[in-house]
Amino acid sequence: MTPYRFNTVASLRVGPGTAREIGAACAELGVRRPMIVTDAGLVSAGLVDPLRQCAAAVCESVSVFSAVTADPSESVVMAAFDQLKADETDGVIGLGGGSSMDVAKAIAVLANGDQPLSALYGVDQVAGGRLPLVLIPTTAGTGSEVTPVAVITTGETTKAGISSATLLPDIAILDAELTIGLPPHVTAMTGIDAMVHAIEAYTSKIKKNPVSDMLARRALELLAANQRRVLSHPEDLAAREAMLLGATFAGQAFANAPVAAVHALAYPLGGHYHMPHGLSNALMLPAVLRFNASAAEAQYLELAPLLPEGAGPGLDGFVGWFEQLISDAALPHSLASAGVPESDLPMLAADAMLQQRLLINNPVEVDEVAALNLYRAAWQGAA
């Protein structure tokens, strides 16, 4: 028996309309001047002001930082931190996708310690505490609301992660009503991203454990059963909640049994081409599944029965199910069709080697030669 640890959010609150209870959550945490961290798109969509009003009914003041961008840079984090200090914020509410929640995590830590942002990168580098933190996802994908990680863009093409249990929020709120208006391509990409989280957690080499396995299996089951439903019937609240819960379960799984080569190879794609994270994961998934089969085929075949009817036999059936899902969602099927130049593949392989934090979790060792071969396979796409 191998010892293991499992950490997750202290309080998870699920149900339509639960986001409107944000004022009570602030009171419970002793927060009087919260700041909502979000993006301009959600402000325009009308999702932010109702939440602000619910908080304002209880709190002294509520400020909003809405300048979060996809793949948030250090300058975005510091701009949010500057506003946090100016507004004398005593609690942080992250509302949105992974980018908004990651910025919320980072500034909650920066506000309560003497460390600069650069000192936080890596595993367990956070020395102090953080402000009270509530995270509310508006996509069913990243699982950031229950993970101890924040990913920040550190340069033109590079990203770094802050990984510390301190980043787990006090409260995570899953309100499916907030996901109803998602565009179909966002629904598709974030759903596939969550499935990758579940698969990689289930095959994680170092920290895989019975609790993460249980969550990964249930996550994949919920996500696979409802992905097509939310695309064809976007107003189906029950299906939306199933996707949201599946994404959270997958987040809890990979927060404790970390992701691996799919993510490690996806990050350079996002860095160089500003490709959405869910899309870059989808593009790399089939190639990595086939590559890992020498060590993980038995685990993949344990997951295969969780997929809805239509998955063919054996490894090819398992991989083919995801290839068909990607095709049905009208996402690019190859790096070539996504506009990645073939001449860039060696550069991407070299960059992927910087993601050793993730690569060490992969069931099969990935060196630079293997990474290049994986990019070549993904560039060609499904036969």
Residue, then its C-alpha position, 0 to 999 in steps of 0.5 A: m500500500t502506497p501512502y497518498r494525499f488528497n486535497t480539495v476545496a473546503s466547500l463546494r456548492v452546486g445548483p442553479g442560482t447558487a451564484r446569487e448566494i455570493g453575499a451570504a458566502c462573503a458574510e460567512l468568510g468575513v469579507r466586507r470589500p470583495m473584488i470580482v475578477t472577471d473579463a469584459g466579455l462576461v460584463s457585456a453578457g450581463l453576468v457580472d452585474p447581478l452577482r455584484q448586486c447580490a454581493a453589494a446587498v451584504c458588503e460595504s463595497v464591491s469592486v470589479f476588475s474586468a480586464v482579464t484576457a485569455d492566457p493572462s500575462e504577468s501585467v494583467v495579474m499586477a494590474a488586478f493586484d494594483q486595483l485590489k490594493a487601491d480598493e482596500t479589498d479584503g476578499v477575492i471572487g473569481l468569475g469566469g473561465g480558467s484565466s479569471m480564476d487563475v488571476a483571482k488565485a494569484i492576487a489573493v496570494l500576493a495580497n497576503g504576503d511579501q513575495p513578488l509574483s516571480a517567487l511564486y512559480g513552481v511547486d509549493q513556493v507560496a510562503g504565506g497565506r491568502l485573502p478569502l477566495v471564492l471561485i465561480p466557473t462559467t465554463a465546464g472545462t478547466g476545473s480551476e475552481v478546485t485546483p491548487v494551480a494558477v498558470i500565468t503567461t510570463g513572456e511572448t511564448t512562455k507560461a509558468g505555473i504556481s502550484s500550492a494548496t494555498l490556492l485552493p479556494d474557500i468556496a467553489i460555486l457551480d451554477a449551471e445557469l451561468t454556462i447557458g450562453l456559452p458559444p458552441h465552440v467554447t462548449a466543445m473545447t472546454g468539454i474536451d479539455a475536461m475529458v483530457h483532465a480525467i484521462e490524464a489523471y487516471t493514468s498519472k504516473i506518480k500520484k495516481n490514487p484511489v480517490s483521484d481514480m474514482l473522480a476521474r472515472r465519474a468525470l469522464e462518464l458525465l462529460a462523455a454522456n452530456q457533451r453532444r447533448v449540450l451542443s445540440h440542446p444548449e438550454d438543457l440545464a440538467a446537461r449543463e450541470a452534468m458537464l459542470l460537475g464533470a469538469t469539477f470532478a476532473g479538476q479534483a482528480f488532476a489536482n491530486a494526480p497531475v496531468a501529463a504529456v497532452h498538457a505539456l505539449a499543448y502549452p507551447l501551442g497556446g504560447h506561440y499561436h494563442m490557441p485556446h487551451g481546450l483546442s490545443n489539448a484536443l489536437m494533441l490528445p489522439a497522438v498522445l493516447r496512441f504513444n502512451a498505449s505501451a504503458a497505459e493501454a489497460q487503463y484506457l480500456e478500463l475507461a472505454p466502457l464509460l463512453p456512450e455507445g459508439a466506441g469501437p473495440g480496443l485502443d483504436g476504438f477508444v482513441g477513435w471515439f475522441e477523434q469523432l467527437i472532435s470532428d463532430a464539434a467542427l474543431p480542427h482535426s490536425l495541427a496543419s488544419a489549425g494553421v501550425p507550420e510544419s517547420d515550427l515543430p522542432m521549436l515546439a518540441a524544444d519548448a515542450m521540454l520546459q514542461q518537466r513539471l508535467l512530463i514526469n507524470n506521463p506513463v511513458e517517458v517523453d524526450e525531445v525526439a518523442a515530443l517531435n514525433l508526437y507533434r508530427a503525428a498531431w500535425q498529420g491528424a487522423a488518417 
